[in-house]
Amino acid sequence: MSYRILVSDPIHPDALDWLRGQPGVKLEVRPQISPEELRRELGQYEALILRSRTRIGPAELAAADKLRVIGRAGTGLDNIDLPAAQAQGITVLNTPGANAAAVAELTLGLLLAIARDLPQVTRSQRKTLGRELADKRLGIIGFGQVGARVAGLAKAFGMKVFAHDLVDRQALAQELGVQLSQLAELLAGSDFVSLHLPLTAETRRLINDDTLGQMAPAASLLNTERAEIVDEAAIVRALDSERLHHYAADIYRPDSPLLNHPGALLTPHIGASTWEAQRRAGLEIARRVLSALQAA
């Protein structure tokens, strides 16, 4: 049995080498394929491996009658129309744990940076009084793999950690010494709030004027997940009114009103950009895609 697999975004070379070494795999690597070329050619392949650049919707799937598996070398699936793929019987896979350590470590880096007022200090080169993390309260919204790793790292700094999740995480919270809280209670009682949620209809603009108003005065907010989870205009208003002390994010809209705002620390979606994370994600999705093809 042979399988044609298209890789439409850059993935780790070790993953490509592994796929090339598998019997029956015919691999084509087109990391810069245009949307027009993808729509024309996707029908030739049984599987597609992508990251965040490639977008898959009904137009791409219309002629992909051979396609059986789509693999995302990463966590987020918001660039794939899941209902459209499922309607065609296509299996959609991702690697939710592969990037967890890298994203959690970046979250702690951003947390340390805003606690010590690095956005202002680096711009002005003038000393300010920052804050220590020990004994501060960290609220984690979304207590999955990344949230749990952030909790463990934060506790090593002596922070008091609270978490909120729609899924029952009681056993994990007890294991890590984390207190589960309702959303309003977490917002009101945290010095720092960190978002670790997937983008869904329910989480889109979860952080808005109303929820920002529920936060403790002069608290700070971190977002290493998706820009659309927050209302960026509301973040600007909260920063300008000093309701929010700092906003740190690893993702933002291209036209974000937060760009160059003195209270914002923005990084260009580098959470999963470590050698180790990309290798784990690439190898994991390569193995999972081939396994799904062989099982079909």
N, C-alpha and C positions, 0 to 999 in steps of 0.2 A: 504494500500500500504506500502511495506517495502523497505528500501534502505540500501544496504551494503556500508559503507564508510570506506576507509582505510586512516589512518593518518601515513605517512611514515617519518615524521620529527618531532622533538619536537615542540609542540605548548603549549600555556598557559593552565594550568589545568582547569581554569574556562571555557574555550571553550570546553574542553573534557567533563566536567560535564554537560554543557548545551546540547551538542549533545546526551549524554547518557540519558538525561531526555526527549528527543523528541519521541513521539509515532512513531513506525515503523522504527526507526533508529537502525541498527545493526552495532555497531562501533568496528573496530579493530585498535588498536594502536601499530604500529611496527616502532618506531623511529630509529631503527638500521637495518632495513631490507636491505639486500644486493641487488645490481643490478640484480644478477642472480635470487634471490627469487622474486624480484619485477616483472621481466619479466615472470616468471612462474605463478604467482598468481594474477596479476592485472586483468585478465579476469573475476575474481569472483565478482568484485565490480562495483557499479554504479557511485561512486565518489571517488576521490583521493584528499587529502589535504596534501600539502607539504610546505617546505620553500626552502632554497637554496641548501641543501645537495643533495636532490633527483633530478636526471636528467631524463627528459622524451623526448625520440626521437622515431623514427620509430620502433626500435627494441622493445621498451617497449609497444608501442601501437599496435603492430602486432596482438596480441591475445586478446586485450582488447575490445572485441566486445560488452560488456555490459556497458563500461565506457561512461558516459554522461557528467560528469562535472569534471574539475580539478580546484582546488582552491589553490592559492598561498597566504600564510599568510605573505604578504609583498608586495613590489612594483615591483621589477625586475622580468621579465619573460624570461630572456635569458637562463634559464636552462630548458625551455620547447620549443619543436619544434612546434611553433604555426601553421605553414602551415600544418604539418602532423596531428595535433589535429583537426584543422578546416576541413581538408579533410575527417575526420571520423565523422564530425558533433558533435564534443565534445566542449562544452562551457568552455572557460578558463576565470577564474576570479582572481582578485587580490585585494589588499587593499591599493591603492596608498596614501591615506591620513592618515592612521593609524600611520605611523612612522614619519610623517612630523615634528612634534614638537621635537622629540628626535634627529633626524638627524640635524635639524636646530640648536639646542642647542650645539651639538657636533661641528658643523661647527664654531660657535662663539667661542667655547673653543679653537679650533685649531688656529683660527684667532688671539685671544689674545696671545696664546703661541708663535706664530711666530713673532708677533709684538714686543714682549718683549724678543726675541732671546732665548727662553727657551731651544731649542735643544742644543745650545752651552753652555749656562749657567749651565745646569744640568750636562753636561759632564765635564766641566772644573772647576766648582765651582768658577768662576771668574766673576766679575761684567762686564756688557757691557751696552752700552746706547741703549735702545730699542726705540720704537716709540709708540706714543699715537694713538688711533683710531679716535679721534675727528678730523673732517675736512679732513680725508683721503678719497680717492675715492675707492669704492668697486664696481667692475664689476661682475655681476651675469650672467652666461651663462646658460640658462634654467630657465625660470621664472614661473614654476609651483607651486605646493603647498609648496615644501621645499624651493625653491628659494624665494618665496614671504615671508615666515616666516623668512628666513635669512635677507631679506631686512628690515623687521620690527624691528628685534633685532639690526641690524647694525645702523639703524637710531636712535635708543635709545642711542647709543654711540656717536651720532653726526656725523656719517659718511655720505658722499654724495654717493648715490647709483645709479648705472646705470644697465640696464638689456638688455639682448638680447635673443630673442626667435623666433623660426620660426612660432609660433602661434601668432595671434593678441592678445596682452595683454594690449592694450591701457587703457581700463577701470580700470584694476587692477593697472596699473602703476600710473594712476591719483589718485586713491584712496589712494595709499601708498606714494605718493610723490616721485616716482622713474622715472628717465628719461630713455626712451627706446633708444637704440643705435644700429648701425650696428656693426658687430663683430669686424672689423678692428679698428673702432673708439673706441670701448670699450677696446680692448686690449691695444691700445696706450695710453689711458687716465686714466688707473686704477693703483692705488698703490697695490691693492690686487685683484685677480681674483678668483672667486669661481665657480666650475662646479656643475651643478645640472641637468644633462641630462640622459635620458635613453640610453642604449647601442643599437645602430642600425648600419646599414651599413654606414649611413651618419656621425654618431658621432664617429665611431671607429677611434682612433688616430687623432681626431680633433686637439688635441694639439701635435704639432710636431715641427721640427726645424723651419719650416716656420712661424707658428703662434707664437711660442716662440720668434722668431725674431721681431715680430710686437709688443711685449709687451714693456711697458715703462722700461727703464733701472732700475735694482735693485727692480723690482716689485716682489711680491710673489704670488704663485699659491696654491689653495686648491682644493682637489678632494675628496668628500665624496660619490661618486656614483659608478663608475666601473673603474677598473684599465685599461681596454682596451681603454678608452676614451683618454688616453695619451700614447705617445711613451716614455717609461721610459728611454730608452737610450738617447733620446733627452733631457729629463729632467736632466739627469746626466751631459750632455755636457753644458747645460745652467747654472747649478749650478757651475760646475768647472770653467767656464769662468766668473763667477759672473754676467752674464746677468740676472740670476734669483737669488733673494736673499734667498728665502726659498721655499720649497715645502712641504706641509702638506697633508697627504692622509689617509683616513680610509680604503683604499683597495689597495692591491699591489699583483703582481705575486709572487708565492712561491720562484722563483729564481730571484727576483727583484734586479737589480744592485743598487737600492737605499737603500737597507738594510745596515745599519751602515754608510751611508753617513752623514757627519756632517751637511749638509744643509737640510736634510730631517727629518721630524717628521711624523712617521708612526704609526697608530693604527690598530689593527687586526679586522677590520670590525665590530666595536662596535656601529655604528650609531643608529641602531634600538634596541640595547640591553639595554632597560630599562624595568622595571616591567610594567610600564603603557603602553608603546608602544606594548609590546608583548601581553598584555591582550586585548588591543583594536584590534590589528590585528587578534588574534585568535578568538575572539567573532564575529568580523565582517565577517571573511571568513566562519566561521561555519554557521552563519545565511544566508549568501549569497548562499552558496553551497546547503543548504537544500531548500531554496526558489527556486533555479533553478531546483532542482530535482522535486519538487512538481509542478512546472509550465510546465515541459516538457510533 
